[in-house]
Amino acid sequence: MTKALIGQYLRHDGPAPAADVKGPWYSLETTFKIEPGVAKLPRPPITDKLRGERPAIERLSGLEA
């Protein structure tokens, strides 16, 4: 499976696709395979914090600017 993720570099000795490239150049050939299926999104970790009451936040007095 891992080998399928690695592309194949191809060396070209002909004209380069950009004017500033001199000499031989390389291109990367890769194949993407998309398989049919159902997308599954992970459950957000903060979901559990939505349940229940919010905790009271202690406020310090005398720190007003």
C-alpha distances in whole Angstrom, upper triangle without the diagonal:
4,5,5,7,10,13,15,19,21,25,28,32,33,35,32,32,34,37,37,34,36,35,31,28,25,22,19,17,14,13,13,12,14,14,17,18,20,20,21,23,23,27,28,30,33,34,35,38,39,41,44,47,46,48,51,51,53,55,57,60,62,59,60,60
4,5,5,7,11,13,16,20,23,26,30,32,33,30,30,32,35,34,32,33,32,29,26,22,20,17,16,13,13,13,13,15,16,20,20,22,22,22,23,23,27,28,29,33,34,35,38,39,41,44,47,46,47,50,49,52,53,55,59,60,57,58,58
4,5,5,8,10,14,17,20,23,27,29,30,28,28,30,33,33,30,31,29,26,23,20,18,15,13,11,12,12,13,16,17,21,22,25,24,25,26,27,30,32,33,36,37,39,41,42,44,48,50,49,50,53,53,55,57,59,62,63,60,61,61
4,6,8,10,14,16,20,23,26,28,29,27,27,29,32,32,29,31,30,26,23,20,17,14,12,9,8,9,9,12,14,18,19,22,21,23,24,25,29,30,32,35,36,38,40,41,43,47,49,48,50,53,52,55,56,58,62,63,60,61,60
4,6,10,13,16,19,22,26,27,28,26,25,27,30,30,27,29,28,25,22,18,16,12,11,8,8,8,10,13,15,18,20,22,20,22,22,23,27,28,29,33,34,36,38,39,41,45,47,46,47,50,49,52,53,55,58,60,57,57,57
4,7,10,13,16,19,23,25,26,23,23,25,28,27,25,26,25,22,19,15,13,10,9,7,9,10,13,16,18,22,23,25,24,25,26,27,30,31,32,35,37,39,41,42,44,48,50,49,50,53,52,54,55,57,60,61,58,59,58
4,7,10,13,16,19,21,22,20,20,22,25,25,22,23,22,19,16,12,10,6,6,5,8,10,13,16,19,22,24,27,25,27,28,29,32,33,35,38,39,41,43,44,47,50,52,51,52,55,54,56,57,59,62,63,60,60,59
4,6,10,13,16,18,20,18,18,21,24,23,20,21,20,16,14,10,8,6,5,6,9,13,15,19,22,25,27,30,29,31,31,33,36,37,38,41,43,45,47,48,50,54,56,54,56,58,57,60,61,62,65,66,63,63,62
4,7,10,13,15,17,15,15,18,20,20,17,18,16,12,10,6,6,5,6,9,12,15,18,22,25,28,31,33,32,33,34,35,38,39,40,43,44,47,48,49,52,56,57,56,57,59,58,61,61,63,65,66,63,63,62
4,6,10,12,14,13,14,16,19,19,15,16,14,10,8,5,5,6,7,11,14,17,20,24,27,30,33,35,34,36,37,38,41,42,44,46,48,50,52,53,55,59,61,59,60,63,61,64,64,66,69,69,66,66,65
4,7,9,12,11,13,15,17,17,13,13,11,7,6,5,7,9,11,14,18,21,24,27,30,34,36,39,37,39,40,41,45,45,46,49,50,53,54,55,58,62,63,62,63,65,64,66,66,67,70,71,67,67,66
4,6,8,8,10,13,15,15,12,11,9,6,5,6,8,11,12,16,19,22,26,29,32,35,38,40,39,41,42,43,47,47,49,51,52,55,56,57,60,64,65,63,65,67,65,68,68,69,72,72,69,69,67
4,7,8,11,13,14,15,11,10,7,5,7,9,11,15,16,20,23,26,29,33,36,39,42,44,43,45,45,47,50,50,52,54,56,59,60,61,64,67,68,67,68,70,68,71,71,72,74,75,71,71,69
4,6,9,12,12,14,11,10,8,7,8,11,12,16,17,21,23,27,30,33,36,39,42,44,43,45,46,47,51,51,53,55,56,59,60,61,64,68,69,67,69,71,69,71,71,72,75,75,72,71,70
4,7,9,9,11,9,8,8,8,9,11,12,16,18,21,24,27,30,33,36,39,42,44,43,45,45,47,50,50,52,54,56,59,59,60,63,67,68,66,67,69,68,70,70,71,73,73,70,69,67
4,5,7,8,6,7,8,8,7,9,10,14,16,19,22,25,28,31,34,37,40,42,40,42,42,44,47,47,49,51,52,55,56,57,60,63,64,62,64,66,64,66,66,67,69,70,66,65,64
4,7,9,8,10,12,11,9,10,10,13,15,18,21,23,27,29,32,35,38,39,38,40,40,42,45,44,46,48,50,53,54,54,57,61,62,60,61,63,62,64,64,65,67,68,64,63,61
4,6,6,9,11,12,10,12,12,15,18,21,24,25,29,31,35,37,40,41,39,41,41,42,45,45,47,48,50,53,53,54,57,60,61,59,61,62,61,63,62,63,65,66,62,61,59
4,6,8,11,13,12,14,15,19,21,24,27,29,33,35,39,41,43,45,43,45,44,46,49,48,50,51,53,56,57,57,60,64,64,62,63,65,63,65,64,65,67,67,64,63,61
4,6,10,12,11,14,15,19,22,25,28,30,33,35,39,42,44,45,43,45,44,45,48,47,49,50,52,55,55,56,59,62,63,61,62,63,61,63,63,63,65,65,62,61,59
4,7,8,7,10,12,16,19,22,25,27,31,34,37,40,42,44,42,44,43,44,47,46,48,50,52,55,55,56,59,62,63,61,62,64,62,64,63,64,66,66,63,62,60
4,7,8,11,14,18,21,24,27,30,34,36,40,43,45,47,45,47,46,47,50,50,51,53,55,58,58,59,63,66,67,64,65,67,65,67,66,67,69,69,66,65,63
4,6,10,13,17,20,23,27,29,33,36,39,42,45,47,45,47,47,48,51,50,52,54,56,59,59,60,64,67,68,66,67,69,67,69,68,69,72,72,68,68,66
4,7,10,14,16,20,23,26,30,33,36,39,42,44,42,44,44,45,49,48,50,52,54,57,57,59,62,65,66,64,65,67,65,67,67,68,71,71,68,67,66
4,7,10,13,17,20,23,26,29,33,36,38,40,39,40,40,42,45,45,46,48,50,53,54,55,58,61,62,61,62,64,62,64,64,65,68,68,64,64,63
4,7,10,13,17,19,23,26,29,32,35,37,35,37,37,38,42,42,43,46,47,50,51,52,55,58,60,58,59,61,60,62,62,63,66,67,63,63,62
4,7,10,13,16,19,22,26,29,31,33,32,34,34,36,39,39,41,43,45,48,49,50,52,56,57,56,57,59,58,60,61,62,65,66,62,62,61
4,6,10,13,16,19,22,26,28,30,29,31,31,32,36,36,38,40,42,45,46,47,49,53,55,53,54,57,56,58,59,60,63,64,60,60,59
4,7,10,13,17,20,23,26,28,27,29,30,32,35,36,38,41,42,44,46,47,49,53,55,54,55,58,57,59,60,62,64,66,62,62,61
4,7,10,13,16,20,22,24,24,26,27,28,32,33,35,38,38,41,43,44,46,50,52,51,52,55,54,57,58,60,62,64,60,60,60
4,6,10,13,16,19,22,21,24,25,27,31,32,34,37,37,40,42,43,45,49,51,50,52,55,54,57,58,60,63,64,61,61,61
4,6,10,13,16,18,17,20,21,23,27,28,31,33,34,37,39,39,41,45,47,46,48,51,51,54,55,57,60,62,58,58,58
4,6,10,13,15,16,18,20,22,26,28,30,33,33,36,38,38,40,44,47,46,48,51,51,54,55,58,61,63,60,60,59
4,7,9,12,12,15,17,20,23,25,28,31,30,33,36,36,38,41,44,44,46,49,49,52,53,56,59,61,58,58,58
4,6,10,11,14,17,19,23,25,28,31,30,32,35,35,37,40,43,43,45,49,49,52,54,56,59,62,59,59,59
4,7,9,13,16,19,22,24,27,30,29,31,34,34,35,39,42,42,44,48,48,52,53,56,59,61,59,58,59
4,7,9,13,16,19,21,24,27,25,28,31,30,32,35,38,39,41,45,45,49,50,53,56,59,56,56,57
4,6,10,13,15,18,21,24,22,25,27,27,28,32,35,35,38,41,42,45,47,50,53,56,53,53,54
4,7,10,13,15,18,21,19,22,25,24,26,30,33,33,35,38,39,42,44,47,50,52,50,50,50
4,7,9,12,15,18,16,19,22,21,23,27,29,30,32,35,36,39,41,44,47,50,47,47,48
4,7,9,12,14,13,16,19,18,20,24,27,27,29,32,33,36,38,41,44,46,44,44,45
4,6,9,12,11,13,16,16,18,22,25,24,26,30,30,33,35,38,41,44,41,42,43
4,6,9,7,10,12,13,14,18,21,21,23,26,27,30,32,35,39,41,39,40,41
4,5,6,9,10,11,13,17,19,18,20,24,24,27,29,32,35,38,36,36,37
4,6,7,8,10,13,16,18,17,18,22,22,25,27,30,33,36,34,34,36
4,6,5,7,10,13,14,13,15,18,19,22,24,27,30,33,31,31,33
4,5,6,8,11,14,13,16,19,20,24,26,29,32,35,33,34,35
4,5,6,9,12,12,14,17,19,22,25,28,31,34,33,34,36
4,5,8,9,9,11,14,15,19,21,24,28,31,29,30,32
4,7,8,8,11,15,16,20,22,26,28,32,30,30,33
4,7,9,11,15,17,21,23,27,30,33,32,32,35
4,7,9,12,15,19,21,25,28,31,30,31,34
4,6,9,12,15,18,22,24,28,27,28,31
4,6,9,12,15,18,21,25,24,24,27
4,6,9,12,16,19,22,22,23,26
4,6,9,13,15,19,19,20,23
4,6,10,13,16,15,17,20
4,7,10,13,13,15,18
4,6,10,10,11,14
4,7,7,9,13
4,6,7,11
4,6,9
4,6
4
